Amino acid sequence: MSRFLRSAVVSVALLALGAMIGCKSGPTAQQLFETATAAQEQSDFASAIKSYEGLVKSYPKSEFAPKCQFMIGYLYANHLKDEGKAREAYNAFIKAFPDDPLIKDAQWELDHLGMDVNQIEELNKIMSSPDSASVPKG
């Protein structure tokens, strides 16, 4: 094999390898987010979490990643009642996305993890205030 032909074969192989590495196979961030939210709407929380986790793992810099990480904690805390996994997910959110607008919500959730709504003083104050009676429902 001539030097030129060998060089050409190596170049083509490197280009093909680069193309394979550069192209992500599988669902896009948008598709994973839509799958997760659809599962959540159907109360299939385990599937929703799996899709949210897949998105965060595959697309950690996407616009959806912060909300997905937050929702993992939310679903574990409020629907699956797994405080340990909820705590892990919220702490991962705080660590990975410290400037996200949901940061205060994540900290609030952590501070009240496992508490009954009747045990949360600030909610009791809101519900017992005279203004809460005039808030339209629905």
CNS distance restraints for C-alpha pairs under 8 A (distance, minus, plus):
assign (resid   1 and name CA) (resid   5 and name CA) 6.37 0.50 0.50
assign (resid   1 and name CA) (resid   6 and name CA) 6.34 0.50 0.50
assign (resid   2 and name CA) (resid   6 and name CA) 6.16 0.50 0.50
assign (resid   3 and name CA) (resid   7 and name CA) 6.08 0.50 0.50
assign (resid   4 and name CA) (resid   8 and name CA) 6.14 0.50 0.50
assign (resid   5 and name CA) (resid   9 and name CA) 6.16 0.50 0.50
assign (resid   6 and name CA) (resid  10 and name CA) 6.22 0.50 0.50
assign (resid   7 and name CA) (resid  11 and name CA) 6.09 0.50 0.50
assign (resid   8 and name CA) (resid  12 and name CA) 6.16 0.50 0.50
assign (resid   9 and name CA) (resid  13 and name CA) 6.13 0.50 0.50
assign (resid  10 and name CA) (resid  14 and name CA) 6.13 0.50 0.50
assign (resid  11 and name CA) (resid  15 and name CA) 6.18 0.50 0.50
assign (resid  12 and name CA) (resid  16 and name CA) 6.15 0.50 0.50
assign (resid  13 and name CA) (resid  17 and name CA) 6.15 0.50 0.50
assign (resid  14 and name CA) (resid  18 and name CA) 6.05 0.50 0.50
assign (resid  15 and name CA) (resid  19 and name CA) 6.13 0.50 0.50
assign (resid  16 and name CA) (resid  20 and name CA) 6.22 0.50 0.50
assign (resid  17 and name CA) (resid  21 and name CA) 6.16 0.50 0.50
assign (resid  18 and name CA) (resid  22 and name CA) 5.91 0.50 0.50
assign (resid  19 and name CA) (resid  23 and name CA) 6.08 0.50 0.50
assign (resid  20 and name CA) (resid  24 and name CA) 7.85 0.50 0.50
assign (resid  27 and name CA) (resid  31 and name CA) 5.74 0.50 0.50
assign (resid  27 and name CA) (resid  32 and name CA) 6.26 0.50 0.50
assign (resid  28 and name CA) (resid  32 and name CA) 6.24 0.50 0.50
assign (resid  29 and name CA) (resid  33 and name CA) 6.10 0.50 0.50
assign (resid  29 and name CA) (resid  55 and name CA) 5.81 0.50 0.50
assign (resid  29 and name CA) (resid  58 and name CA) 7.91 0.50 0.50
assign (resid  29 and name CA) (resid  59 and name CA) 6.36 0.50 0.50
assign (resid  29 and name CA) (resid  62 and name CA) 7.06 0.50 0.50
assign (resid  29 and name CA) (resid  64 and name CA) 7.20 0.50 0.50
assign (resid  30 and name CA) (resid  34 and name CA) 6.15 0.50 0.50
assign (resid  30 and name CA) (resid  64 and name CA) 7.79 0.50 0.50
assign (resid  31 and name CA) (resid  35 and name CA) 6.06 0.50 0.50
assign (resid  32 and name CA) (resid  36 and name CA) 6.06 0.50 0.50
assign (resid  32 and name CA) (resid  51 and name CA) 5.68 0.50 0.50
assign (resid  32 and name CA) (resid  52 and name CA) 6.96 0.50 0.50
assign (resid  32 and name CA) (resid  54 and name CA) 7.36 0.50 0.50
assign (resid  32 and name CA) (resid  55 and name CA) 5.93 0.50 0.50
assign (resid  33 and name CA) (resid  37 and name CA) 6.14 0.50 0.50
assign (resid  33 and name CA) (resid  51 and name CA) 7.05 0.50 0.50
assign (resid  33 and name CA) (resid  52 and name CA) 6.64 0.50 0.50
assign (resid  33 and name CA) (resid  55 and name CA) 7.06 0.50 0.50
assign (resid  33 and name CA) (resid  64 and name CA) 7.06 0.50 0.50
assign (resid  33 and name CA) (resid  68 and name CA) 7.65 0.50 0.50
assign (resid  34 and name CA) (resid  38 and name CA) 6.02 0.50 0.50
assign (resid  35 and name CA) (resid  39 and name CA) 6.16 0.50 0.50
assign (resid  35 and name CA) (resid  48 and name CA) 7.23 0.50 0.50
assign (resid  35 and name CA) (resid  51 and name CA) 6.67 0.50 0.50
assign (resid  36 and name CA) (resid  40 and name CA) 6.12 0.50 0.50
assign (resid  36 and name CA) (resid  47 and name CA) 6.93 0.50 0.50
assign (resid  36 and name CA) (resid  48 and name CA) 4.15 0.50 0.50
assign (resid  36 and name CA) (resid  49 and name CA) 6.94 0.50 0.50
assign (resid  36 and name CA) (resid  50 and name CA) 7.70 0.50 0.50
assign (resid  36 and name CA) (resid  51 and name CA) 5.07 0.50 0.50
assign (resid  36 and name CA) (resid  52 and name CA) 5.89 0.50 0.50
assign (resid  37 and name CA) (resid  41 and name CA) 6.10 0.50 0.50
assign (resid  37 and name CA) (resid  48 and name CA) 6.52 0.50 0.50
assign (resid  38 and name CA) (resid  42 and name CA) 6.35 0.50 0.50
assign (resid  38 and name CA) (resid  48 and name CA) 7.66 0.50 0.50
assign (resid  39 and name CA) (resid  43 and name CA) 6.30 0.50 0.50
assign (resid  39 and name CA) (resid  44 and name CA) 4.99 0.50 0.50
assign (resid  39 and name CA) (resid  45 and name CA) 6.58 0.50 0.50
assign (resid  39 and name CA) (resid  47 and name CA) 6.12 0.50 0.50
assign (resid  39 and name CA) (resid  48 and name CA) 5.03 0.50 0.50
assign (resid  40 and name CA) (resid  44 and name CA) 5.49 0.50 0.50
assign (resid  40 and name CA) (resid  45 and name CA) 5.42 0.50 0.50
assign (resid  40 and name CA) (resid  47 and name CA) 7.78 0.50 0.50
assign (resid  40 and name CA) (resid  48 and name CA) 5.33 0.50 0.50
assign (resid  44 and name CA) (resid  48 and name CA) 6.27 0.50 0.50
assign (resid  45 and name CA) (resid  49 and name CA) 6.05 0.50 0.50
assign (resid  45 and name CA) (resid  75 and name CA) 6.67 0.50 0.50
assign (resid  45 and name CA) (resid  79 and name CA) 7.44 0.50 0.50
assign (resid  45 and name CA) (resid  80 and name CA) 7.57 0.50 0.50
assign (resid  46 and name CA) (resid  50 and name CA) 6.23 0.50 0.50
assign (resid  47 and name CA) (resid  51 and name CA) 6.25 0.50 0.50
assign (resid  48 and name CA) (resid  52 and name CA) 6.10 0.50 0.50
assign (resid  49 and name CA) (resid  53 and name CA) 5.93 0.50 0.50
assign (resid  49 and name CA) (resid  71 and name CA) 7.80 0.50 0.50
assign (resid  49 and name CA) (resid  72 and name CA) 5.53 0.50 0.50
assign (resid  49 and name CA) (resid  75 and name CA) 7.42 0.50 0.50
assign (resid  50 and name CA) (resid  54 and name CA) 6.09 0.50 0.50
assign (resid  51 and name CA) (resid  55 and name CA) 6.18 0.50 0.50
assign (resid  52 and name CA) (resid  56 and name CA) 6.30 0.50 0.50
assign (resid  52 and name CA) (resid  65 and name CA) 7.99 0.50 0.50
assign (resid  52 and name CA) (resid  68 and name CA) 5.09 0.50 0.50
assign (resid  52 and name CA) (resid  69 and name CA) 6.87 0.50 0.50
assign (resid  52 and name CA) (resid  71 and name CA) 7.61 0.50 0.50
assign (resid  52 and name CA) (resid  72 and name CA) 6.69 0.50 0.50
assign (resid  53 and name CA) (resid  57 and name CA) 6.07 0.50 0.50
assign (resid  53 and name CA) (resid  68 and name CA) 7.30 0.50 0.50
assign (resid  53 and name CA) (resid  69 and name CA) 7.17 0.50 0.50
assign (resid  53 and name CA) (resid  72 and name CA) 7.37 0.50 0.50
assign (resid  54 and name CA) (resid  58 and name CA) 5.93 0.50 0.50
assign (resid  55 and name CA) (resid  59 and name CA) 5.40 0.50 0.50
assign (resid  55 and name CA) (resid  60 and name CA) 7.16 0.50 0.50
assign (resid  55 and name CA) (resid  64 and name CA) 7.85 0.50 0.50
assign (resid  55 and name CA) (resid  65 and name CA) 6.60 0.50 0.50
assign (resid  55 and name CA) (resid  68 and name CA) 7.45 0.50 0.50
assign (resid  56 and name CA) (resid  60 and name CA) 4.76 0.50 0.50
assign (resid  56 and name CA) (resid  64 and name CA) 8.00 0.50 0.50
assign (resid  56 and name CA) (resid  65 and name CA) 5.03 0.50 0.50
assign (resid  56 and name CA) (resid  66 and name CA) 7.88 0.50 0.50
assign (resid  56 and name CA) (resid  68 and name CA) 6.76 0.50 0.50
assign (resid  56 and name CA) (resid  69 and name CA) 6.68 0.50 0.50
assign (resid  59 and name CA) (resid  65 and name CA) 6.82 0.50 0.50
assign (resid  60 and name CA) (resid  65 and name CA) 5.58 0.50 0.50
assign (resid  61 and name CA) (resid  65 and name CA) 6.55 0.50 0.50
assign (resid  64 and name CA) (resid  68 and name CA) 6.10 0.50 0.50
assign (resid  65 and name CA) (resid  69 and name CA) 6.12 0.50 0.50
assign (resid  66 and name CA) (resid  70 and name CA) 6.24 0.50 0.50
assign (resid  66 and name CA) (resid  93 and name CA) 6.81 0.50 0.50
assign (resid  66 and name CA) (resid  97 and name CA) 6.35 0.50 0.50
assign (resid  66 and name CA) (resid 100 and name CA) 7.16 0.50 0.50
assign (resid  67 and name CA) (resid  71 and name CA) 6.02 0.50 0.50
assign (resid  67 and name CA) (resid 102 and name CA) 7.78 0.50 0.50
assign (resid  68 and name CA) (resid  72 and name CA) 6.26 0.50 0.50
assign (resid  69 and name CA) (resid  73 and name CA) 6.82 0.50 0.50
assign (resid  69 and name CA) (resid  89 and name CA) 6.54 0.50 0.50
assign (resid  69 and name CA) (resid  90 and name CA) 7.43 0.50 0.50
assign (resid  69 and name CA) (resid  92 and name CA) 7.50 0.50 0.50
assign (resid  69 and name CA) (resid  93 and name CA) 5.63 0.50 0.50
assign (resid  70 and name CA) (resid  74 and name CA) 6.26 0.50 0.50
assign (resid  70 and name CA) (resid  89 and name CA) 7.01 0.50 0.50
assign (resid  70 and name CA) (resid  90 and name CA) 6.21 0.50 0.50
assign (resid  70 and name CA) (resid  93 and name CA) 6.00 0.50 0.50
assign (resid  70 and name CA) (resid 102 and name CA) 7.65 0.50 0.50
assign (resid  70 and name CA) (resid 106 and name CA) 6.89 0.50 0.50
assign (resid  71 and name CA) (resid  75 and name CA) 5.91 0.50 0.50
assign (resid  72 and name CA) (resid  76 and name CA) 6.25 0.50 0.50
assign (resid  72 and name CA) (resid  86 and name CA) 7.18 0.50 0.50
assign (resid  72 and name CA) (resid  89 and name CA) 6.13 0.50 0.50
assign (resid  72 and name CA) (resid  90 and name CA) 7.94 0.50 0.50
assign (resid  73 and name CA) (resid  77 and name CA) 6.02 0.50 0.50
assign (resid  73 and name CA) (resid  85 and name CA) 7.04 0.50 0.50
assign (resid  73 and name CA) (resid  86 and name CA) 4.21 0.50 0.50
assign (resid  73 and name CA) (resid  87 and name CA) 6.79 0.50 0.50
assign (resid  73 and name CA) (resid  88 and name CA) 7.48 0.50 0.50
assign (resid  73 and name CA) (resid  89 and name CA) 4.67 0.50 0.50
assign (resid  73 and name CA) (resid  90 and name CA) 5.25 0.50 0.50
assign (resid  74 and name CA) (resid  78 and name CA) 5.79 0.50 0.50
assign (resid  74 and name CA) (resid  79 and name CA) 7.72 0.50 0.50
assign (resid  74 and name CA) (resid  86 and name CA) 6.72 0.50 0.50
assign (resid  74 and name CA) (resid 109 and name CA) 7.95 0.50 0.50
assign (resid  75 and name CA) (resid  79 and name CA) 5.15 0.50 0.50
assign (resid  75 and name CA) (resid  80 and name CA) 6.30 0.50 0.50
assign (resid  75 and name CA) (resid  86 and name CA) 7.62 0.50 0.50
assign (resid  76 and name CA) (resid  80 and name CA) 4.79 0.50 0.50
assign (resid  76 and name CA) (resid  81 and name CA) 5.72 0.50 0.50
assign (resid  76 and name CA) (resid  82 and name CA) 5.22 0.50 0.50
assign (resid  76 and name CA) (resid  83 and name CA) 6.85 0.50 0.50
assign (resid  76 and name CA) (resid  85 and name CA) 6.31 0.50 0.50
assign (resid  76 and name CA) (resid  86 and name CA) 4.92 0.50 0.50
assign (resid  77 and name CA) (resid  81 and name CA) 4.92 0.50 0.50
assign (resid  77 and name CA) (resid  82 and name CA) 5.70 0.50 0.50
assign (resid  77 and name CA) (resid  83 and name CA) 5.62 0.50 0.50
assign (resid  77 and name CA) (resid  85 and name CA) 7.87 0.50 0.50
assign (resid  77 and name CA) (resid  86 and name CA) 5.12 0.50 0.50
assign (resid  77 and name CA) (resid 113 and name CA) 6.97 0.50 0.50
assign (resid  77 and name CA) (resid 114 and name CA) 7.43 0.50 0.50
assign (resid  81 and name CA) (resid 114 and name CA) 7.84 0.50 0.50
assign (resid  82 and name CA) (resid  86 and name CA) 6.11 0.50 0.50
assign (resid  83 and name CA) (resid  87 and name CA) 5.94 0.50 0.50
assign (resid  83 and name CA) (resid 113 and name CA) 6.69 0.50 0.50
assign (resid  83 and name CA) (resid 114 and name CA) 6.52 0.50 0.50
assign (resid  84 and name CA) (resid  88 and name CA) 6.32 0.50 0.50
assign (resid  85 and name CA) (resid  89 and name CA) 6.10 0.50 0.50
assign (resid  86 and name CA) (resid  90 and name CA) 6.11 0.50 0.50
assign (resid  87 and name CA) (resid  91 and name CA) 6.02 0.50 0.50
assign (resid  87 and name CA) (resid 110 and name CA) 6.43 0.50 0.50
assign (resid  87 and name CA) (resid 113 and name CA) 7.80 0.50 0.50
assign (resid  88 and name CA) (resid  92 and name CA) 6.05 0.50 0.50
assign (resid  89 and name CA) (resid  93 and name CA) 6.16 0.50 0.50
assign (resid  90 and name CA) (resid  94 and name CA) 6.24 0.50 0.50
assign (resid  90 and name CA) (resid 106 and name CA) 5.81 0.50 0.50
assign (resid  90 and name CA) (resid 107 and name CA) 7.61 0.50 0.50
assign (resid  90 and name CA) (resid 109 and name CA) 7.95 0.50 0.50
assign (resid  90 and name CA) (resid 110 and name CA) 6.92 0.50 0.50
assign (resid  91 and name CA) (resid  95 and name CA) 6.13 0.50 0.50
assign (resid  92 and name CA) (resid  96 and name CA) 5.97 0.50 0.50
assign (resid  93 and name CA) (resid  97 and name CA) 5.64 0.50 0.50
assign (resid  93 and name CA) (resid  98 and name CA) 7.57 0.50 0.50
assign (resid  93 and name CA) (resid 103 and name CA) 7.82 0.50 0.50
assign (resid  93 and name CA) (resid 106 and name CA) 7.58 0.50 0.50
assign (resid  94 and name CA) (resid  98 and name CA) 5.16 0.50 0.50
assign (resid  94 and name CA) (resid 103 and name CA) 6.27 0.50 0.50
assign (resid  94 and name CA) (resid 106 and name CA) 7.18 0.50 0.50
assign (resid  94 and name CA) (resid 107 and name CA) 7.87 0.50 0.50
assign (resid  97 and name CA) (resid 103 and name CA) 7.56 0.50 0.50
assign (resid  98 and name CA) (resid 103 and name CA) 6.40 0.50 0.50
assign (resid  99 and name CA) (resid 103 and name CA) 6.97 0.50 0.50
assign (resid 102 and name CA) (resid 106 and name CA) 6.22 0.50 0.50
assign (resid 103 and name CA) (resid 107 and name CA) 6.27 0.50 0.50
assign (resid 104 and name CA) (resid 108 and name CA) 6.06 0.50 0.50
assign (resid 105 and name CA) (resid 109 and name CA) 6.09 0.50 0.50
assign (resid 106 and name CA) (resid 110 and name CA) 6.21 0.50 0.50
assign (resid 107 and name CA) (resid 111 and name CA) 6.09 0.50 0.50
assign (resid 108 and name CA) (resid 112 and name CA) 6.26 0.50 0.50
assign (resid 109 and name CA) (resid 113 and name CA) 5.69 0.50 0.50
assign (resid 112 and name CA) (resid 120 and name CA) 7.28 0.50 0.50
assign (resid 115 and name CA) (resid 119 and name CA) 6.15 0.50 0.50
assign (resid 115 and name CA) (resid 120 and name CA) 7.04 0.50 0.50
assign (resid 116 and name CA) (resid 120 and name CA) 7.03 0.50 0.50
assign (resid 117 and name CA) (resid 123 and name CA) 7.17 0.50 0.50
assign (resid 118 and name CA) (resid 123 and name CA) 7.62 0.50 0.50
assign (resid 118 and name CA) (resid 124 and name CA) 6.60 0.50 0.50
assign (resid 119 and name CA) (resid 124 and name CA) 7.88 0.50 0.50
assign (resid 120 and name CA) (resid 124 and name CA) 6.44 0.50 0.50
assign (resid 121 and name CA) (resid 125 and name CA) 6.27 0.50 0.50
assign (resid 122 and name CA) (resid 126 and name CA) 6.33 0.50 0.50
assign (resid 123 and name CA) (resid 127 and name CA) 6.14 0.50 0.50
assign (resid 124 and name CA) (resid 128 and name CA) 6.02 0.50 0.50
assign (resid 125 and name CA) (resid 129 and name CA) 6.06 0.50 0.50
assign (resid 126 and name CA) (resid 132 and name CA) 6.57 0.50 0.50
assign (resid 127 and name CA) (resid 132 and name CA) 5.78 0.50 0.50
assign (resid 128 and name CA) (resid 132 and name CA) 6.90 0.50 0.50
assign (resid 129 and name CA) (resid 133 and name CA) 7.58 0.50 0.50
assign (resid 130 and name CA) (resid 134 and name CA) 7.50 0.50 0.50
assign (resid 131 and name CA) (resid 135 and name CA) 6.70 0.50 0.50
